[in-house]
Amino acid sequence: MYIYTGYQRATQLKVQVYNNGSLVAEPTFSLLEAFIYNGVNYSQLDSDQLARLPLDAYNARVEAYAAYIEENYQSQYPGLEISTTGARVYNETACPINQTV
């Protein structure tokens, strides 16, 4: 059994690419994919598995994935800096408090 807490978790990371102040691209990367960062293997997950991760494991995965993308895509997006702000947001509409599944 799982109880909603009102918080919604991100499943994708979107990079917004600007040129002279204009948005020119918005590639997205899936937080569900398998990746290796700092010697840790993160396995592929589905949305349900990601939703059920303990909060500390979810936060660790988000931080590692952001660092992984930042490190591995610098050549494509020079100066790339990723913030994990917004990876977990309060959204009672999508995640009704105390609803169990």
Backbone hydrogen bonds, N-H to C=O, Kabsch-Sander energy under -0.5 kcal/mol:
donor,donor_aa,acceptor,acceptor_aa,energy
4,Y,99,Q,-2.8
8,Q,89,V,-3.5
10,A,87,A,-2.8
13,L,29,F,-3.1
15,V,27,P,-2.8
16,Q,14,K,-0.5
17,V,15,V,-0.6
17,V,25,A,-2.9
18,Y,16,Q,-0.5
19,N,22,S,-2.6
22,S,19,N,-1.7
24,V,17,V,-3.4
25,A,17,V,-1.3
29,F,13,L,-2.7
31,L,11,T,-2.6
32,L,11,T,-0.7
33,E,30,S,-1.2
35,F,42,Y,-2.0
37,Y,40,V,-2.2
40,V,37,Y,-2.0
42,Y,35,F,-3.2
42,Y,40,V,-0.6
43,S,41,N,-0.6
45,L,32,L,-2.7
50,L,46,D,-2.3
51,A,47,S,-2.3
52,R,48,D,-1.5
53,L,49,Q,-0.6
53,L,50,L,-1.0
58,Y,54,P,-2.6
59,N,55,L,-2.9
60,A,56,D,-2.1
61,R,57,A,-2.2
62,V,58,Y,-2.6
63,E,59,N,-2.4
64,A,60,A,-2.5
65,Y,61,R,-2.8
66,A,62,V,-2.5
67,A,63,E,-2.1
68,Y,64,A,-2.6
69,I,65,Y,-2.7
70,E,66,A,-2.5
71,E,67,A,-2.6
72,N,68,Y,-2.6
73,Y,69,I,-1.6
74,Q,71,E,-0.5
77,Y,73,Y,-2.6
80,L,77,Y,-1.7
87,A,84,T,-1.9
89,V,8,Q,-2.0
91,N,6,G,-3.4
95,C,91,N,-2.3
98,N,4,Y,-2.5
99,Q,96,P,-1.8
101,V,2,Y,-2.6
